[in-house]
Structure formats: structure tokens, C-alpha cells
Amino acid sequence: MRGLDLLSPSHSPKLLADPELAELSVQINQMWPSHPEPLPLAWTETPLVSIDRSGVAWVIGPAEHDPLQGARGCTVIPHKQRAQLKRIAQLGLPFQRLAIAHELDPEGPVRQLLPVLRTQPQPCTDELARVLVGEVPAHPGVTRAVMVLDAAVSGATSAIGINAVVSVLDPIIFGIMARTPPRHGQLCLWYPLVAWRW
């Protein structure tokens, strides 16, 4: 969960400056003491391209705008993380929205946007988000099969290179909370729920 570490703040001045949000954070911490502190970030109704404090580029947006939705319009989530999300849902925490952040390859299409992103995050269309993030990843079983085939032919290059299959970096799913239903631009609590590396 490297991405969670990169995105996690120390006690943010934004949160401390909003007493209602700070109080909500304390209440959730009492219900869920083992979970990391939330990120106080403005809610966005559309995808946003941003750079975190360590210089890593991300596409962040509502789950329903996830650029890696599969053919049936569902977000592609590995089995282990789906099980974690089910356990979190059983806690009954009052998340109002879900968001997904995708780490971007600095050598990929985002490279052209990096100079402008260093000054401020940029909204983007769903289409641009899909270009920046790349293709829906192969099922992990397919990835393992390609690795086994590569090994079986003694390292010879396979028809589908492993780098083509494992092209997506660190997705993170966030649960979003605020005192009111989140509105675009409203400061909210972003709780990292699960993350994985394809």
C-alpha cells in the first residue's frame, strides 16, 4: 500500500480549520480506531489529475467515473480487496460516496501534463482519464498464466509481454464523508479503504 503512505497527511491545517469536519473525524476514529487518518480533500464530481506531495501523478475521481471500469460498467477489483471492502461495509461506517485514485506512469501520457500539474491539479474528462490510466488490466489469473508461460519457454519473449499485462500501478479506493452529502469543491474526509498493485 505504498500509495496510501504517499497520500497520507500529517494532521492537516485544512482539517483543523474546519471544526465540524474535525469533529466528524474524531467520531469516526472512535468507531474505527485501527484505520489511518483521513485525507481532508475537496470533493470532485469529475476526474482530476493531480500530483501528490512526493511528485507522483494520480487520476482521482468518483467511483462511477472510474477509468478502469470493465465491460459491464463495474470497477475491476481483485478478490482480496473485494473481501476487505465487504468487511469494512459490515462496520456500518457512514460513507456517502466512493472515490478511486489511480497512480499514473510518469513515462506515459501524463508526462505532457506534468509541468502544469506542478502548479495546480487539473480537471479532466472521462476520456482523458482513460487515456492517462490505460487499459483495464487482465485478470490476475491471466497475469500468472503469462508469467508461467514465459518461465516455461526459458525466458523467451511471449506473444503478450508481462509488462503489457501488468501496466496499471496502484489504485486506491476511498470512502468519502462530510457533514452533508458531498458537493463539488466541498472539503470532505477521504478514508483510504483498500489499495493494490496490478
Rosetta constraint file for C-alpha pairs under 8 A:
AtomPair CA 1 CA 5 HARMONIC 6.96 0.50
AtomPair CA 1 CA 170 HARMONIC 7.85 0.50
AtomPair CA 1 CA 195 HARMONIC 5.71 0.50
AtomPair CA 1 CA 196 HARMONIC 6.34 0.50
AtomPair CA 1 CA 197 HARMONIC 7.93 0.50
AtomPair CA 2 CA 6 HARMONIC 6.43 0.50
AtomPair CA 2 CA 170 HARMONIC 7.90 0.50
AtomPair CA 3 CA 7 HARMONIC 6.13 0.50
AtomPair CA 3 CA 103 HARMONIC 7.80 0.50
AtomPair CA 3 CA 170 HARMONIC 6.38 0.50
AtomPair CA 3 CA 171 HARMONIC 7.98 0.50
AtomPair CA 3 CA 172 HARMONIC 7.30 0.50
AtomPair CA 3 CA 195 HARMONIC 7.56 0.50
AtomPair CA 4 CA 8 HARMONIC 5.88 0.50
AtomPair CA 4 CA 172 HARMONIC 7.46 0.50
AtomPair CA 4 CA 192 HARMONIC 6.88 0.50
AtomPair CA 4 CA 195 HARMONIC 7.45 0.50
AtomPair CA 6 CA 52 HARMONIC 7.20 0.50
AtomPair CA 6 CA 53 HARMONIC 7.34 0.50
AtomPair CA 6 CA 54 HARMONIC 6.62 0.50
AtomPair CA 7 CA 39 HARMONIC 7.69 0.50
AtomPair CA 7 CA 52 HARMONIC 6.42 0.50
AtomPair CA 7 CA 53 HARMONIC 7.43 0.50
AtomPair CA 8 CA 37 HARMONIC 7.47 0.50
AtomPair CA 8 CA 38 HARMONIC 7.50 0.50
AtomPair CA 8 CA 39 HARMONIC 6.37 0.50
AtomPair CA 9 CA 37 HARMONIC 7.84 0.50
AtomPair CA 9 CA 38 HARMONIC 7.96 0.50
AtomPair CA 9 CA 39 HARMONIC 6.31 0.50
AtomPair CA 11 CA 15 HARMONIC 7.38 0.50
AtomPair CA 11 CA 16 HARMONIC 7.58 0.50
AtomPair CA 12 CA 16 HARMONIC 6.47 0.50
AtomPair CA 12 CA 39 HARMONIC 7.99 0.50
AtomPair CA 12 CA 40 HARMONIC 7.17 0.50
AtomPair CA 13 CA 17 HARMONIC 5.97 0.50
AtomPair CA 14 CA 18 HARMONIC 6.63 0.50
AtomPair CA 14 CA 40 HARMONIC 6.65 0.50
AtomPair CA 15 CA 19 HARMONIC 7.45 0.50
AtomPair CA 15 CA 21 HARMONIC 6.46 0.50
AtomPair CA 15 CA 22 HARMONIC 5.62 0.50
AtomPair CA 15 CA 40 HARMONIC 5.92 0.50
AtomPair CA 16 CA 22 HARMONIC 6.07 0.50
AtomPair CA 18 CA 22 HARMONIC 6.11 0.50
AtomPair CA 19 CA 23 HARMONIC 6.02 0.50
AtomPair CA 20 CA 24 HARMONIC 6.23 0.50
AtomPair CA 20 CA 179 HARMONIC 7.23 0.50
AtomPair CA 21 CA 25 HARMONIC 6.17 0.50
AtomPair CA 21 CA 178 HARMONIC 6.71 0.50
AtomPair CA 21 CA 179 HARMONIC 6.93 0.50
AtomPair CA 21 CA 188 HARMONIC 7.27 0.50
AtomPair CA 21 CA 189 HARMONIC 7.40 0.50
AtomPair CA 22 CA 26 HARMONIC 6.36 0.50
AtomPair CA 23 CA 27 HARMONIC 6.29 0.50
AtomPair CA 24 CA 28 HARMONIC 6.22 0.50
AtomPair CA 24 CA 178 HARMONIC 7.60 0.50
AtomPair CA 24 CA 179 HARMONIC 7.40 0.50
AtomPair CA 25 CA 29 HARMONIC 6.07 0.50
AtomPair CA 25 CA 38 HARMONIC 7.49 0.50
AtomPair CA 25 CA 189 HARMONIC 7.35 0.50
AtomPair CA 26 CA 30 HARMONIC 6.30 0.50
AtomPair CA 27 CA 31 HARMONIC 6.53 0.50
AtomPair CA 28 CA 32 HARMONIC 5.89 0.50
AtomPair CA 28 CA 33 HARMONIC 7.80 0.50
AtomPair CA 28 CA 93 HARMONIC 7.71 0.50
AtomPair CA 29 CA 33 HARMONIC 4.79 0.50
AtomPair CA 29 CA 34 HARMONIC 7.89 0.50
AtomPair CA 29 CA 35 HARMONIC 7.42 0.50
AtomPair CA 29 CA 37 HARMONIC 7.89 0.50
AtomPair CA 36 CA 191 HARMONIC 7.56 0.50
AtomPair CA 36 CA 192 HARMONIC 7.53 0.50
AtomPair CA 37 CA 191 HARMONIC 7.11 0.50
AtomPair CA 38 CA 189 HARMONIC 5.52 0.50
AtomPair CA 38 CA 190 HARMONIC 5.12 0.50
AtomPair CA 38 CA 191 HARMONIC 4.55 0.50
AtomPair CA 38 CA 192 HARMONIC 6.99 0.50
AtomPair CA 39 CA 189 HARMONIC 5.70 0.50
AtomPair CA 39 CA 190 HARMONIC 4.85 0.50
AtomPair CA 39 CA 191 HARMONIC 6.47 0.50
AtomPair CA 40 CA 187 HARMONIC 6.36 0.50
AtomPair CA 40 CA 188 HARMONIC 5.60 0.50
AtomPair CA 40 CA 189 HARMONIC 4.84 0.50
AtomPair CA 40 CA 190 HARMONIC 6.12 0.50
AtomPair CA 41 CA 187 HARMONIC 5.39 0.50
AtomPair CA 41 CA 188 HARMONIC 5.61 0.50
AtomPair CA 41 CA 189 HARMONIC 6.56 0.50
AtomPair CA 41 CA 190 HARMONIC 6.67 0.50
AtomPair CA 42 CA 184 HARMONIC 7.34 0.50
AtomPair CA 42 CA 185 HARMONIC 4.97 0.50
AtomPair CA 42 CA 186 HARMONIC 5.01 0.50
AtomPair CA 42 CA 187 HARMONIC 4.15 0.50
AtomPair CA 42 CA 188 HARMONIC 5.82 0.50
AtomPair CA 43 CA 182 HARMONIC 6.41 0.50
AtomPair CA 43 CA 183 HARMONIC 6.44 0.50
AtomPair CA 43 CA 184 HARMONIC 5.27 0.50
AtomPair CA 43 CA 185 HARMONIC 5.24 0.50
AtomPair CA 43 CA 186 HARMONIC 5.45 0.50
AtomPair CA 43 CA 187 HARMONIC 6.22 0.50
AtomPair CA 43 CA 188 HARMONIC 6.22 0.50
AtomPair CA 44 CA 48 HARMONIC 7.35 0.50
AtomPair CA 44 CA 61 HARMONIC 6.33 0.50
AtomPair CA 44 CA 62 HARMONIC 7.12 0.50
AtomPair CA 44 CA 183 HARMONIC 7.57 0.50
AtomPair CA 44 CA 184 HARMONIC 4.89 0.50
AtomPair CA 44 CA 185 HARMONIC 6.05 0.50
AtomPair CA 45 CA 61 HARMONIC 6.82 0.50
AtomPair CA 45 CA 62 HARMONIC 6.22 0.50
AtomPair CA 45 CA 183 HARMONIC 7.71 0.50
AtomPair CA 45 CA 184 HARMONIC 5.61 0.50
AtomPair CA 46 CA 61 HARMONIC 5.77 0.50
AtomPair CA 46 CA 62 HARMONIC 6.73 0.50
AtomPair CA 46 CA 65 HARMONIC 7.05 0.50
AtomPair CA 46 CA 123 HARMONIC 6.95 0.50
AtomPair CA 46 CA 124 HARMONIC 7.17 0.50
AtomPair CA 46 CA 125 HARMONIC 7.21 0.50
AtomPair CA 46 CA 126 HARMONIC 7.66 0.50
AtomPair CA 47 CA 59 HARMONIC 6.44 0.50
AtomPair CA 47 CA 60 HARMONIC 5.54 0.50
AtomPair CA 47 CA 61 HARMONIC 4.23 0.50
AtomPair CA 47 CA 62 HARMONIC 7.02 0.50
AtomPair CA 47 CA 65 HARMONIC 6.92 0.50
AtomPair CA 47 CA 123 HARMONIC 5.99 0.50
AtomPair CA 47 CA 124 HARMONIC 5.57 0.50
AtomPair CA 47 CA 125 HARMONIC 6.54 0.50
AtomPair CA 47 CA 126 HARMONIC 6.64 0.50
AtomPair CA 47 CA 129 HARMONIC 6.79 0.50
AtomPair CA 48 CA 59 HARMONIC 5.57 0.50
AtomPair CA 48 CA 60 HARMONIC 5.21 0.50
AtomPair CA 48 CA 61 HARMONIC 6.09 0.50
AtomPair CA 48 CA 121 HARMONIC 6.66 0.50
AtomPair CA 48 CA 122 HARMONIC 5.63 0.50
AtomPair CA 48 CA 123 HARMONIC 4.31 0.50
AtomPair CA 48 CA 124 HARMONIC 5.66 0.50
AtomPair CA 49 CA 57 HARMONIC 7.10 0.50
AtomPair CA 49 CA 58 HARMONIC 5.68 0.50
AtomPair CA 49 CA 59 HARMONIC 4.53 0.50
AtomPair CA 49 CA 60 HARMONIC 6.38 0.50
AtomPair CA 49 CA 117 HARMONIC 7.49 0.50
AtomPair CA 49 CA 121 HARMONIC 5.63 0.50
AtomPair CA 49 CA 122 HARMONIC 5.19 0.50
AtomPair CA 49 CA 123 HARMONIC 6.13 0.50
AtomPair CA 49 CA 124 HARMONIC 6.75 0.50
AtomPair CA 49 CA 129 HARMONIC 8.00 0.50
AtomPair CA 50 CA 57 HARMONIC 5.63 0.50
AtomPair CA 50 CA 58 HARMONIC 5.38 0.50
AtomPair CA 50 CA 59 HARMONIC 6.48 0.50
AtomPair CA 50 CA 60 HARMONIC 7.56 0.50
AtomPair CA 50 CA 117 HARMONIC 6.07 0.50
AtomPair CA 50 CA 120 HARMONIC 7.27 0.50
AtomPair CA 50 CA 121 HARMONIC 4.44 0.50
AtomPair CA 50 CA 122 HARMONIC 6.52 0.50
AtomPair CA 51 CA 55 HARMONIC 5.48 0.50
AtomPair CA 51 CA 56 HARMONIC 5.32 0.50
AtomPair CA 51 CA 57 HARMONIC 4.30 0.50
AtomPair CA 51 CA 58 HARMONIC 6.12 0.50
AtomPair CA 51 CA 117 HARMONIC 6.35 0.50
AtomPair CA 51 CA 118 HARMONIC 6.81 0.50
AtomPair CA 51 CA 121 HARMONIC 7.03 0.50
AtomPair CA 52 CA 56 HARMONIC 5.47 0.50
AtomPair CA 52 CA 57 HARMONIC 6.50 0.50
AtomPair CA 52 CA 58 HARMONIC 7.55 0.50
AtomPair CA 56 CA 103 HARMONIC 7.18 0.50
AtomPair CA 56 CA 104 HARMONIC 7.45 0.50
AtomPair CA 56 CA 106 HARMONIC 7.68 0.50
AtomPair CA 57 CA 103 HARMONIC 6.08 0.50
AtomPair CA 57 CA 104 HARMONIC 5.39 0.50
AtomPair CA 57 CA 105 HARMONIC 7.64 0.50
AtomPair CA 57 CA 106 HARMONIC 7.06 0.50
AtomPair CA 57 CA 110 HARMONIC 7.67 0.50
AtomPair CA 57 CA 114 HARMONIC 7.89 0.50
AtomPair CA 58 CA 101 HARMONIC 6.22 0.50
AtomPair CA 58 CA 102 HARMONIC 5.35 0.50
AtomPair CA 58 CA 103 HARMONIC 4.54 0.50
AtomPair CA 58 CA 104 HARMONIC 5.36 0.50
AtomPair CA 59 CA 101 HARMONIC 5.49 0.50
AtomPair CA 59 CA 102 HARMONIC 5.23 0.50
AtomPair CA 59 CA 103 HARMONIC 6.73 0.50
AtomPair CA 59 CA 104 HARMONIC 7.15 0.50
AtomPair CA 59 CA 129 HARMONIC 6.63 0.50
AtomPair CA 59 CA 132 HARMONIC 7.80 0.50
AtomPair CA 59 CA 133 HARMONIC 7.43 0.50
AtomPair CA 60 CA 99 HARMONIC 7.04 0.50
AtomPair CA 60 CA 100 HARMONIC 5.73 0.50
AtomPair CA 60 CA 101 HARMONIC 4.19 0.50
AtomPair CA 60 CA 102 HARMONIC 6.49 0.50
AtomPair CA 61 CA 65 HARMONIC 6.42 0.50
AtomPair CA 61 CA 66 HARMONIC 6.89 0.50
AtomPair CA 61 CA 99 HARMONIC 5.39 0.50
AtomPair CA 61 CA 100 HARMONIC 5.71 0.50
AtomPair CA 61 CA 101 HARMONIC 6.60 0.50
AtomPair CA 62 CA 66 HARMONIC 6.71 0.50
AtomPair CA 62 CA 97 HARMONIC 7.47 0.50
AtomPair CA 62 CA 98 HARMONIC 6.04 0.50
AtomPair CA 62 CA 99 HARMONIC 4.22 0.50
AtomPair CA 62 CA 100 HARMONIC 6.26 0.50
AtomPair CA 63 CA 75 HARMONIC 7.69 0.50
AtomPair CA 63 CA 97 HARMONIC 7.98 0.50
AtomPair CA 63 CA 98 HARMONIC 5.44 0.50
AtomPair CA 63 CA 99 HARMONIC 4.63 0.50
AtomPair CA 63 CA 100 HARMONIC 5.54 0.50
AtomPair CA 65 CA 126 HARMONIC 6.57 0.50
AtomPair CA 66 CA 75 HARMONIC 6.74 0.50
AtomPair CA 66 CA 100 HARMONIC 6.61 0.50
AtomPair CA 67 CA 126 HARMONIC 6.65 0.50
AtomPair CA 67 CA 127 HARMONIC 7.89 0.50
AtomPair CA 67 CA 129 HARMONIC 5.87 0.50
AtomPair CA 67 CA 130 HARMONIC 4.68 0.50
AtomPair CA 67 CA 133 HARMONIC 6.87 0.50
AtomPair CA 68 CA 75 HARMONIC 6.20 0.50
AtomPair CA 68 CA 76 HARMONIC 6.65 0.50
AtomPair CA 68 CA 130 HARMONIC 7.04 0.50
AtomPair CA 68 CA 133 HARMONIC 7.61 0.50
AtomPair CA 68 CA 134 HARMONIC 7.85 0.50
AtomPair CA 68 CA 135 HARMONIC 6.91 0.50
AtomPair CA 68 CA 136 HARMONIC 5.07 0.50
AtomPair CA 68 CA 137 HARMONIC 7.92 0.50
AtomPair CA 69 CA 73 HARMONIC 5.22 0.50
AtomPair CA 69 CA 74 HARMONIC 5.06 0.50
AtomPair CA 69 CA 75 HARMONIC 4.37 0.50
AtomPair CA 69 CA 76 HARMONIC 6.09 0.50
AtomPair CA 69 CA 136 HARMONIC 7.03 0.50
AtomPair CA 70 CA 74 HARMONIC 5.40 0.50
AtomPair CA 70 CA 75 HARMONIC 6.05 0.50
AtomPair CA 70 CA 76 HARMONIC 6.09 0.50
AtomPair CA 70 CA 136 HARMONIC 6.63 0.50
AtomPair CA 76 CA 136 HARMONIC 7.60 0.50
AtomPair CA 77 CA 81 HARMONIC 6.51 0.50
AtomPair CA 77 CA 82 HARMONIC 6.26 0.50
AtomPair CA 78 CA 82 HARMONIC 6.28 0.50
AtomPair CA 78 CA 140 HARMONIC 7.61 0.50
AtomPair CA 79 CA 83 HARMONIC 6.26 0.50
AtomPair CA 80 CA 84 HARMONIC 6.40 0.50
AtomPair CA 81 CA 85 HARMONIC 6.17 0.50
AtomPair CA 81 CA 194 HARMONIC 6.12 0.50
AtomPair CA 81 CA 195 HARMONIC 7.32 0.50
AtomPair CA 81 CA 196 HARMONIC 7.58 0.50
AtomPair CA 82 CA 86 HARMONIC 6.28 0.50
AtomPair CA 83 CA 87 HARMONIC 6.39 0.50
AtomPair CA 84 CA 88 HARMONIC 6.29 0.50
AtomPair CA 84 CA 194 HARMONIC 7.15 0.50
AtomPair CA 85 CA 89 HARMONIC 6.08 0.50
AtomPair CA 85 CA 193 HARMONIC 7.11 0.50
AtomPair CA 85 CA 194 HARMONIC 7.18 0.50
AtomPair CA 86 CA 90 HARMONIC 6.36 0.50
AtomPair CA 87 CA 91 HARMONIC 6.93 0.50
AtomPair CA 88 CA 92 HARMONIC 7.49 0.50
AtomPair CA 88 CA 93 HARMONIC 7.65 0.50
AtomPair CA 88 CA 193 HARMONIC 7.86 0.50
AtomPair CA 89 CA 93 HARMONIC 6.90 0.50
AtomPair CA 94 CA 177 HARMONIC 7.05 0.50
AtomPair CA 95 CA 175 HARMONIC 5.49 0.50
AtomPair CA 95 CA 176 HARMONIC 5.37 0.50
AtomPair CA 95 CA 177 HARMONIC 5.23 0.50
AtomPair CA 96 CA 175 HARMONIC 7.40 0.50
AtomPair CA 96 CA 176 HARMONIC 5.79 0.50
AtomPair CA 96 CA 177 HARMONIC 5.62 0.50
AtomPair CA 96 CA 178 HARMONIC 7.70 0.50
AtomPair CA 96 CA 181 HARMONIC 6.52 0.50
AtomPair CA 96 CA 182 HARMONIC 7.37 0.50
AtomPair CA 97 CA 175 HARMONIC 6.16 0.50
AtomPair CA 97 CA 176 HARMONIC 5.07 0.50
AtomPair CA 97 CA 177 HARMONIC 7.14 0.50
AtomPair CA 97 CA 182 HARMONIC 7.61 0.50
AtomPair CA 98 CA 173 HARMONIC 6.97 0.50
AtomPair CA 98 CA 174 HARMONIC 5.61 0.50
AtomPair CA 98 CA 175 HARMONIC 4.81 0.50
AtomPair CA 98 CA 176 HARMONIC 5.76 0.50
AtomPair CA 99 CA 173 HARMONIC 5.78 0.50
AtomPair CA 99 CA 174 HARMONIC 5.05 0.50
AtomPair CA 99 CA 175 HARMONIC 6.59 0.50
AtomPair CA 99 CA 176 HARMONIC 7.18 0.50
AtomPair CA 100 CA 171 HARMONIC 6.79 0.50
AtomPair CA 100 CA 172 HARMONIC 5.62 0.50
AtomPair CA 100 CA 173 HARMONIC 4.55 0.50
AtomPair CA 100 CA 174 HARMONIC 6.11 0.50
AtomPair CA 101 CA 171 HARMONIC 5.52 0.50
AtomPair CA 101 CA 172 HARMONIC 5.15 0.50
AtomPair CA 101 CA 173 HARMONIC 6.54 0.50
AtomPair CA 101 CA 174 HARMONIC 7.96 0.50
AtomPair CA 102 CA 133 HARMONIC 6.80 0.50
AtomPair CA 102 CA 169 HARMONIC 7.12 0.50
AtomPair CA 102 CA 170 HARMONIC 5.95 0.50
AtomPair CA 102 CA 171 HARMONIC 4.43 0.50
AtomPair CA 102 CA 172 HARMONIC 6.59 0.50
AtomPair CA 103 CA 133 HARMONIC 7.68 0.50
AtomPair CA 103 CA 168 HARMONIC 7.80 0.50
AtomPair CA 103 CA 169 HARMONIC 5.61 0.50
AtomPair CA 103 CA 170 HARMONIC 5.23 0.50
AtomPair CA 103 CA 171 HARMONIC 6.27 0.50
AtomPair CA 104 CA 108 HARMONIC 7.43 0.50
AtomPair CA 104 CA 110 HARMONIC 6.99 0.50
AtomPair CA 104 CA 132 HARMONIC 6.82 0.50
AtomPair CA 104 CA 133 HARMONIC 6.09 0.50
AtomPair CA 104 CA 168 HARMONIC 7.90 0.50
AtomPair CA 104 CA 169 HARMONIC 6.91 0.50
AtomPair CA 105 CA 109 HARMONIC 7.86 0.50
AtomPair CA 105 CA 110 HARMONIC 7.22 0.50
AtomPair CA 105 CA 133 HARMONIC 7.99 0.50
AtomPair CA 105 CA 169 HARMONIC 7.45 0.50
AtomPair CA 106 CA 110 HARMONIC 6.27 0.50
AtomPair CA 106 CA 111 HARMONIC 5.53 0.50
AtomPair CA 107 CA 111 HARMONIC 5.78 0.50
AtomPair CA 108 CA 132 HARMONIC 7.26 0.50
AtomPair CA 109 CA 113 HARMONIC 7.93 0.50
AtomPair CA 109 CA 131 HARMONIC 7.25 0.50
AtomPair CA 109 CA 132 HARMONIC 5.59 0.50
AtomPair CA 110 CA 114 HARMONIC 6.41 0.50
AtomPair CA 110 CA 132 HARMONIC 5.92 0.50
AtomPair CA 113 CA 117 HARMONIC 6.11 0.50
AtomPair CA 114 CA 118 HARMONIC 6.20 0.50
AtomPair CA 115 CA 119 HARMONIC 7.41 0.50
AtomPair CA 116 CA 120 HARMONIC 6.70 0.50
AtomPair CA 116 CA 121 HARMONIC 8.00 0.50
AtomPair CA 117 CA 121 HARMONIC 5.34 0.50
AtomPair CA 117 CA 122 HARMONIC 6.68 0.50
AtomPair CA 124 CA 128 HARMONIC 6.09 0.50
AtomPair CA 124 CA 129 HARMONIC 6.48 0.50
AtomPair CA 125 CA 129 HARMONIC 6.22 0.50
AtomPair CA 126 CA 130 HARMONIC 6.30 0.50
AtomPair CA 127 CA 131 HARMONIC 6.45 0.50
AtomPair CA 128 CA 132 HARMONIC 6.14 0.50
AtomPair CA 129 CA 133 HARMONIC 6.07 0.50
AtomPair CA 130 CA 134 HARMONIC 5.75 0.50
AtomPair CA 130 CA 135 HARMONIC 7.39 0.50
AtomPair CA 133 CA 168 HARMONIC 7.16 0.50
AtomPair CA 134 CA 167 HARMONIC 7.60 0.50
AtomPair CA 134 CA 168 HARMONIC 7.16 0.50
AtomPair CA 135 CA 167 HARMONIC 7.92 0.50
AtomPair CA 135 CA 168 HARMONIC 7.91 0.50
AtomPair CA 137 CA 165 HARMONIC 6.48 0.50
AtomPair CA 137 CA 166 HARMONIC 6.70 0.50
AtomPair CA 137 CA 167 HARMONIC 7.08 0.50
AtomPair CA 137 CA 168 HARMONIC 6.66 0.50
AtomPair CA 137 CA 198 HARMONIC 7.39 0.50
AtomPair CA 138 CA 142 HARMONIC 6.10 0.50
AtomPair CA 138 CA 143 HARMONIC 6.48 0.50
AtomPair CA 138 CA 165 HARMONIC 6.00 0.50
AtomPair CA 138 CA 166 HARMONIC 7.48 0.50
AtomPair CA 139 CA 143 HARMONIC 6.58 0.50
AtomPair CA 140 CA 144 HARMONIC 6.25 0.50
AtomPair CA 140 CA 198 HARMONIC 7.71 0.50
AtomPair CA 141 CA 145 HARMONIC 6.16 0.50
AtomPair CA 142 CA 146 HARMONIC 6.23 0.50
AtomPair CA 143 CA 147 HARMONIC 6.34 0.50
AtomPair CA 143 CA 162 HARMONIC 7.15 0.50
AtomPair CA 143 CA 165 HARMONIC 6.29 0.50
AtomPair CA 143 CA 166 HARMONIC 7.11 0.50
AtomPair CA 144 CA 148 HARMONIC 6.19 0.50
AtomPair CA 145 CA 149 HARMONIC 6.14 0.50
AtomPair CA 146 CA 150 HARMONIC 6.04 0.50
AtomPair CA 146 CA 158 HARMONIC 7.81 0.50
AtomPair CA 146 CA 160 HARMONIC 7.46 0.50
AtomPair CA 146 CA 161 HARMONIC 7.81 0.50
AtomPair CA 146 CA 162 HARMONIC 6.57 0.50
AtomPair CA 147 CA 151 HARMONIC 6.18 0.50
AtomPair CA 147 CA 162 HARMONIC 6.71 0.50
AtomPair CA 148 CA 152 HARMONIC 6.02 0.50
AtomPair CA 149 CA 153 HARMONIC 6.37 0.50
AtomPair CA 149 CA 158 HARMONIC 7.47 0.50
AtomPair CA 150 CA 154 HARMONIC 6.62 0.50
AtomPair CA 150 CA 155 HARMONIC 5.39 0.50
AtomPair CA 150 CA 156 HARMONIC 6.32 0.50
AtomPair CA 150 CA 157 HARMONIC 6.74 0.50
AtomPair CA 150 CA 158 HARMONIC 5.95 0.50
AtomPair CA 151 CA 155 HARMONIC 5.37 0.50
AtomPair CA 151 CA 156 HARMONIC 7.90 0.50
AtomPair CA 157 CA 161 HARMONIC 6.61 0.50
AtomPair CA 160 CA 164 HARMONIC 6.65 0.50
AtomPair CA 160 CA 165 HARMONIC 7.26 0.50
AtomPair CA 161 CA 165 HARMONIC 6.79 0.50
AtomPair CA 162 CA 166 HARMONIC 6.13 0.50
AtomPair CA 163 CA 167 HARMONIC 5.89 0.50
AtomPair CA 166 CA 198 HARMONIC 5.75 0.50
AtomPair CA 167 CA 198 HARMONIC 7.32 0.50
AtomPair CA 168 CA 197 HARMONIC 7.47 0.50
AtomPair CA 168 CA 198 HARMONIC 5.70 0.50
AtomPair CA 169 CA 197 HARMONIC 5.53 0.50
AtomPair CA 169 CA 198 HARMONIC 5.94 0.50
AtomPair CA 170 CA 195 HARMONIC 6.66 0.50
AtomPair CA 170 CA 196 HARMONIC 5.69 0.50
AtomPair CA 170 CA 197 HARMONIC 4.78 0.50
AtomPair CA 170 CA 198 HARMONIC 7.01 0.50
AtomPair CA 171 CA 195 HARMONIC 5.66 0.50
AtomPair CA 171 CA 196 HARMONIC 6.08 0.50
AtomPair CA 171 CA 197 HARMONIC 6.93 0.50
AtomPair CA 172 CA 192 HARMONIC 6.78 0.50
AtomPair CA 172 CA 193 HARMONIC 7.36 0.50
AtomPair CA 172 CA 194 HARMONIC 5.81 0.50
AtomPair CA 172 CA 195 HARMONIC 4.33 0.50
AtomPair CA 172 CA 196 HARMONIC 7.01 0.50
AtomPair CA 173 CA 192 HARMONIC 6.07 0.50
AtomPair CA 173 CA 193 HARMONIC 5.62 0.50
AtomPair CA 173 CA 194 HARMONIC 5.49 0.50
AtomPair CA 173 CA 195 HARMONIC 6.41 0.50
AtomPair CA 174 CA 190 HARMONIC 5.77 0.50
AtomPair CA 174 CA 191 HARMONIC 5.13 0.50
AtomPair CA 174 CA 192 HARMONIC 4.46 0.50
AtomPair CA 174 CA 193 HARMONIC 5.34 0.50
AtomPair CA 174 CA 194 HARMONIC 7.41 0.50
AtomPair CA 175 CA 190 HARMONIC 5.82 0.50
AtomPair CA 175 CA 191 HARMONIC 5.03 0.50
AtomPair CA 175 CA 192 HARMONIC 6.53 0.50
AtomPair CA 175 CA 193 HARMONIC 6.46 0.50
AtomPair CA 176 CA 182 HARMONIC 7.96 0.50
AtomPair CA 176 CA 188 HARMONIC 6.60 0.50
AtomPair CA 176 CA 189 HARMONIC 5.65 0.50
AtomPair CA 176 CA 190 HARMONIC 4.80 0.50
AtomPair CA 176 CA 191 HARMONIC 6.30 0.50
AtomPair CA 177 CA 181 HARMONIC 7.85 0.50
AtomPair CA 177 CA 182 HARMONIC 7.31 0.50
AtomPair CA 177 CA 188 HARMONIC 5.77 0.50
AtomPair CA 177 CA 189 HARMONIC 5.14 0.50
AtomPair CA 177 CA 190 HARMONIC 6.74 0.50
AtomPair CA 178 CA 182 HARMONIC 6.15 0.50
AtomPair CA 178 CA 187 HARMONIC 7.59 0.50
AtomPair CA 178 CA 188 HARMONIC 4.98 0.50
AtomPair CA 178 CA 189 HARMONIC 6.25 0.50
AtomPair CA 182 CA 186 HARMONIC 6.34 0.50
AtomPair CA 182 CA 188 HARMONIC 7.00 0.50
